[in-house]
Amino acid sequence: MAVPYWVPDAVFYQIFPDRFANGDPTNDPPNVAPWGSKPTIWNFMGGDLRGILQRLDYLLDLGVTALYLNPIFQATSNHRYNTTDYYRIDPKLGTMADFQALLHACHANGIRVILDGVFNHTGRGFFAFNDILENGEHSPYKDWYHIRRFPVQAYGEGQATDYEAWWGFRSLPKLNTDTPAVRQYIFDVARYWIDQGIDGWRLDVPNEIDDDAFWQEFRHVVKSANPDAYLVGEIWTADPRWIQHFDGLMHYPFREAVLAFVQGELQADVLAARLEELAALYGEHATAMYVPLGSHDTERVATVLGSMEKVQLALGLQFAYVGAPAVYYGDEVGLEGGKDPDNRRAFPWSPEDWQAPLRRWVQTLIAVRKQTPALRRGKFQVLKAKPEQHWLAFARTLGAEAVVVVANASGVKRHCHIPVAEAGWEDGRIVRDLLHGTEAIVSGDTLHWDLPPWGIAWIA
């Protein structure tokens, strides 16, 4: 199955809507928390769709070409993974008119938009579950969930016992997708938003709907509405089973390996083997993987790595690897945060609160990647890994074009001897670092290159 043509060229930016920008204070809840206050599982800070629209110039200046929005449908939580109404924009985020204005402005500026599809479970306020709470075993919707006994106790302490719920959370009752009416409802929702103009779906915990027939039909429904729609699954492991259903997966195994390498927990040769394995695992779908260093479900990369030099190195590897790189809002300015909910802090809109060199670095990575087809669609090949010196080099090649990436994950300067014959480079060729402008000459079949501590070069 061919992947959507635009995805290998995309640079994604993930937005947690309540925390990005507040563009319309009139839709704030009365108990809205101050912007930038400590995030909790309860508080709202007023971010909304108008805020994203008003900050579109910021996103264009950064260079992103696609947005992934965490759930925007009506729900009672700030994360909105407990959907109440799949057909309504949450009023605290705005209206359908606001959504259409954002979508139109994004498309007019070459930015695609994908939404979070939460179809494994709903909130307790969803009409079908609410009907079960009211009518018990007489409810016409009792087969929409996995009810164990009546009456259903949906509130109180402890895990759900009367019904199946996501990880036992009472607030997230699990839908019964074996029920034909449930399947049809989900497919109708998926089609509706594609018809509204979205460019794809990020599917939440799809492995928990462990049903190939369901996902094949889901894919058919979406692709029949828009063949270029992107389907990306939240799969945390390296598992090619899922690319029969989705164009790409959230590439957490890449994140795990690269962060471990930069932290000194993974040797260069082990990383090299892992990157080769992952690049080969998904075939042509490798170029459509969604490649993050962080998300709403992980600690912030700045917090994990602890220094801007290490963050820049990790970003340099991310943007040079196979797949579509993804920036979690605020990572580009060094926003910190521990585990959920601390990783969902409000975006700091005062530039004095930014790590400005980091943001310029991300701009550079995006710009160079856009100008270099081999970095977007080229074959991946490891050239050398030196575990005792903690550096590695790999090539991205596309036809006659080649980019050699060399990365030093150590605190000392390294003099790297890189074999470049497999990149098609010959003796006497003058090459240049696309990121810093440094030049060198190939000597025989070897390139000699100096890297500072935590340094990376993209050489062509």
ZAMARGU-4260 file (C-alpha; in steps of 0.2 Angstrom, whole numbers, plus 5000, padded with zeros to 4 digits):
<rodrens>
0) 5000/5000/5000 | 5007/5017/4995 | 5009/5030/5009 | 5001/5047/5006 | 5013/5056/4995
5) 5015/5071/5007 | 5020/5063/5023 | 5038/5059/5019 | 5041/5078/5016 | 5031/5083/5032
10) 5037/5091/5048 | 5024/5088/5061 | 5020/5100/5076 | 5010/5092/5090 | 4998/5104/5100
15) 4989/5100/5116 | 4976/5113/5113 | 4972/5119/5131 | 4990/5124/5133 | 4996/5132/5117
20) 4988/5149/5115 | 4972/5157/5122 | 4965/5167/5107 | 4947/5169/5114 | 4945/5172/5132
25) 4926/5172/5131 | 4926/5153/5130 | 4937/5151/5145 | 4929/5141/5159 | 4925/5152/5175
30) 4938/5143/5185 | 4952/5145/5172 | 4969/5144/5179 | 4982/5157/5176 | 4992/5155/5160
35) 5009/5146/5164 | 5003/5140/5181 | 5007/5122/5187 | 4998/5109/5176 | 4986/5097/5185
40) 4975/5083/5179 | 4960/5095/5183 | 4965/5113/5178 | 4961/5122/5161 | 4972/5136/5155
45) 4961/5143/5141 | 4971/5137/5126 | 4959/5136/5111 | 4958/5134/5092 | 4958/5153/5089
50) 4974/5154/5099 | 4982/5141/5086 | 4975/5152/5072 | 4982/5168/5079 | 4999/5160/5081
55) 5000/5152/5064 | 5013/5164/5059 | 5024/5157/5073 | 5022/5140/5066 | 5025/5145/5048
60) 5041/5154/5054 | 5047/5138/5062 | 5044/5129/5046 | 5031/5116/5051 | 5020/5109/5037
65) 5008/5098/5047 | 4999/5099/5064 | 4993/5085/5075 | 4980/5091/5088 | 4977/5081/5104
70) 4958/5078/5105 | 4947/5093/5102 | 4929/5085/5103 | 4918/5089/5118 | 4924/5081/5134
75) 4925/5085/5153 | 4944/5084/5155 | 4958/5095/5149 | 4966/5081/5139 | 4949/5076/5131
80) 4952/5058/5129 | 4935/5055/5138 | 4924/5060/5123 | 4907/5065/5126 | 4902/5070/5109
85) 4912/5066/5093 | 4903/5077/5082 | 4905/5093/5092 | 4920/5104/5095 | 4923/5106/5114
90) 4915/5124/5118 | 4930/5128/5128 | 4941/5126/5112 | 4928/5136/5101 | 4915/5132/5088
95) 4915/5123/5072 | 4917/5140/5063 | 4933/5142/5073 | 4939/5125/5068 | 4935/5128/5049
100) 4944/5145/5050 | 4959/5136/5057 | 4958/5122/5044 | 4956/5134/5030 | 4971/5145/5035
105) 4982/5130/5038 | 4978/5123/5020 | 4980/5140/5012 | 4998/5140/5020 | 5002/5122/5015
110) 4999/5115/5032 | 4990/5099/5035 | 4980/5095/5050 | 4977/5078/5058 | 4966/5075/5073
115) 4966/5063/5088 | 4954/5048/5086 | 4949/5040/5102 | 4939/5026/5097 | 4943/5012/5110
120) 4934/5021/5124 | 4922/5036/5128 | 4919/5047/5143 | 4905/5043/5155 | 4895/5057/5148
125) 4894/5049/5130 | 4875/5046/5126 | 4876/5027/5125 | 4885/5025/5142 | 4874/5038/5150
130) 4859/5028/5144 | 4865/5013/5152 | 4868/5022/5169 | 4850/5028/5167 | 4841/5012/5161
135) 4853/4998/5167 | 4849/4981/5159 | 4834/4989/5149 | 4846/5001/5140 | 4846/4998/5121
140) 4864/5002/5121 | 4870/4989/5134 | 4879/4980/5120 | 4889/4996/5116 | 4901/4992/5131
145) 4907/4977/5140 | 4895/4977/5155 | 4899/4964/5168 | 4884/4967/5179 | 4870/4979/5183
150) 4867/4991/5190 | 4883/5000/5184 | 4893/5010/5197 | 4903/5022/5187 | 4908/5034/5201
155) 4918/5032/5217 | 4935/5026/5222 | 4945/5012/5214 | 4945/5004/5197 | 4929/4999/5187
160) 4922/4982/5191 | 4905/4983/5183 | 4912/4986/5166 | 4928/4985/5156 | 4937/5002/5155
165) 4954/5008/5149 | 4967/5003/5161 | 4953/5001/5174 | 4949/5020/5174 | 4930/5022/5178
170) 4930/5038/5168 | 4935/5028/5152 | 4923/5014/5148 | 4928/5003/5134 | 4917/5002/5118
175) 4912/4985/5112 | 4918/4986/5094 | 4911/4968/5091 | 4894/4977/5091 | 4889/4982/5073
180) 4881/4998/5078 | 4897/5003/5087 | 4908/4999/5072 | 4896/5009/5061 | 4896/5024/5073
185) 4915/5025/5073 | 4916/5023/5054 | 4903/5037/5052 | 4913/5049/5064 | 4929/5045/5055
190) 4921/5049/5038 | 4912/5064/5044 | 4928/5073/5049 | 4938/5068/5034 | 4923/5076/5024
195) 4925/5092/5035 | 4943/5093/5027 | 4955/5085/5040 | 4970/5077/5032 | 4970/5061/5043
200) 4969/5053/5060 | 4981/5049/5074 | 4973/5033/5082 | 4974/5032/5100 | 4978/5015/5108
205) 4973/5005/5092 | 4981/4989/5099 | 4967/4989/5112 | 4955/4986/5097 | 4964/4970/5093
210) 4954/4967/5077 | 4961/4967/5060 | 4945/4967/5051 | 4939/4983/5061 | 4955/4992/5056
215) 4954/4987/5038 | 4936/4993/5037 | 4941/5009/5046 | 4955/5011/5033 | 4944/5008/5019
220) 4931/5021/5025 | 4944/5035/5027 | 4954/5031/5011 | 4938/5030/5001 | 4934/5048/5007
225) 4952/5054/5004 | 4965/5043/4997 | 4979/5055/5003 | 4973/5055/5021 | 4986/5050/5034
230) 4983/5036/5046 | 4995/5035/5060 | 4994/5023/5075 | 4999/5025/5093 | 5009/5009/5094
235) 5023/5010/5107 | 5033/4994/5101 | 5042/4990/5084 | 5028/4980/5076 | 5026/4979/5057
240) 5009/4970/5059 | 5001/4987/5060 | 5006/4995/5044 | 4993/4984/5035 | 4981/4996/5043
245) 4990/5012/5045 | 5002/5022/5034 | 5014/5025/5049 | 5016/5023/5068 | 5021/5034/5082
250) 5040/5029/5082 | 5043/5028/5100 | 5056/5014/5098 | 5067/5027/5088 | 5064/5040/5102
255) 5070/5027/5116 | 5085/5022/5106 | 5091/5040/5102 | 5089/5047/5119 | 5098/5032/5127
260) 5112/5035/5115 | 5113/5053/5119 | 5113/5050/5138 | 5127/5037/5136 | 5116/5022/5140
265) 5117/5014/5123 | 5133/5011/5113 | 5135/5018/5096 | 5136/5001/5088 | 5120/4996/5096
270) 5111/5012/5091 | 5118/5009/5073 | 5111/4991/5073 | 5094/4997/5080 | 5092/5011/5068
275) 5096/5000/5053 | 5084/4987/5060 | 5070/5000/5062 | 5073/5007/5045 | 5071/4990/5037
280) 5057/4984/5047 | 5043/4994/5039 | 5048/4994/5020 | 5041/5009/5011 | 5031/5014/5026
285) 5047/5019/5035 | 5046/5036/5026 | 5029/5038/5033 | 5033/5035/5052 | 5029/5049/5064
290) 5046/5052/5072 | 5045/5060/5089 | 5057/5065/5103 | 5043/5068/5115 | 5024/5069/5116
295) 5010/5072/5129 | 5014/5054/5135 | 5032/5056/5139 | 5044/5067/5149 | 5050/5083/5140
300) 5066/5080/5130 | 5074/5095/5138 | 5071/5087/5155 | 5076/5070/5150 | 5093/5076/5143
305) 5096/5090/5154 | 5107/5101/5142 | 5103/5111/5126 | 5118/5103/5118 | 5112/5086/5120
310) 5094/5091/5114 | 5102/5099/5099 | 5111/5082/5095 | 5095/5072/5098 | 5086/5084/5086
315) 5099/5082/5073 | 5098/5064/5073 | 5079/5064/5073 | 5078/5076/5058 | 5090/5066/5048
320) 5082/5049/5051 | 5069/5040/5040 | 5051/5046/5043 | 5042/5063/5046 | 5050/5072/5061
325) 5038/5078/5074 | 5040/5093/5087 | 5030/5092/5103 | 5024/5110/5106 | 5037/5120/5116
330) 5051/5107/5114 | 5059/5119/5101 | 5061/5133/5114 | 5067/5121/5128 | 5051/5119/5138
335) 5053/5107/5152 | 5042/5095/5161 | 5041/5078/5169 | 5028/5065/5168 | 5010/5068/5164
340) 5003/5081/5168 | 5019/5091/5170 | 5023/5088/5152 | 5008/5098/5147 | 5013/5115/5153
345) 5007/5131/5145 | 5018/5138/5130 | 5028/5152/5136 | 5025/5166/5123 | 5038/5179/5130
350) 5053/5176/5119 | 5064/5180/5135 | 5058/5163/5141 | 5064/5154/5126 | 5080/5145/5123
355) 5082/5155/5107 | 5098/5146/5100 | 5088/5130/5101 | 5073/5137/5091 | 5085/5144/5078
360) 5093/5126/5077 | 5076/5118/5074 | 5072/5131/5060 | 5089/5127/5052 | 5085/5108/5053
365) 5068/5110/5045 | 5075/5122/5032 | 5089/5111/5027 | 5078/5095/5027 | 5066/5104/5015
370) 5080/5108/5003 | 5087/5090/5003 | 5077/5076/4996 | 5089/5063/5002 | 5085/5067/5020
375) 5067/5065/5017 | 5066/5050/5005 | 5084/5043/5004 | 5089/5025/5009 | 5097/5024/5026
380) 5114/5015/5028 | 5126/5015/5043 | 5144/5019/5038 | 5153/5017/5054 | 5150/5016/5073
385) 5164/5019/5086 | 5157/5013/5103 | 5173/5017/5112 | 5173/5035/5106 | 5153/5036/5106
390) 5151/5042/5089 | 5143/5035/5073 | 5140/5040/5055 | 5126/5035/5043 | 5121/5040/5025
395) 5105/5045/5017 | 5106/5042/4999 | 5094/5046/4985 | 5100/5043/4967 | 5116/5053/4965
400) 5113/5063/4981 | 5120/5058/4997 | 5120/5066/5015 | 5132/5059/5028 | 5127/5062/5046
405) 5140/5060/5059 | 5136/5062/5078 | 5147/5063/5093 | 5137/5058/5109 | 5152/5062/5121
410) 5158/5077/5131 | 5175/5077/5122 | 5180/5083/5104 | 5181/5068/5092 | 5192/5066/5076
415) 5181/5055/5065 | 5187/5044/5051 | 5172/5040/5040 | 5172/5028/5026 | 5162/5036/5012
420) 5164/5025/4997 | 5146/5018/5000 | 5140/5036/4999 | 5147/5037/4981 | 5160/5050/4986
425) 5177/5049/4978 | 5195/5055/4982 | 5196/5074/4981 | 5178/5078/4983 | 5175/5094/4992
430) 5160/5092/5005 | 5152/5104/5016 | 5142/5103/5032 | 5124/5109/5028 | 5121/5115/5046
435) 5137/5125/5050 | 5146/5128/5033 | 5162/5119/5037 | 5171/5111/5022 | 5183/5096/5020
440) 5190/5086/5006 | 5188/5067/5004 | 5205/5058/5005 | 5205/5041/4996 | 5189/5033/5002
445) 5189/5042/5019 | 5182/5058/5026 | 5191/5065/5041 | 5180/5076/5051 | 5181/5085/5068
450) 5166/5086/5079 | 5164/5096/5095 | 5157/5088/5111 | 5139/5083/5108 | 5141/5089/5090
455) 5132/5083/5074 | 5135/5087/5056 | 5125/5084/5040 | 5138/5083/5026 | 5135/5084/5007
</rodrens>
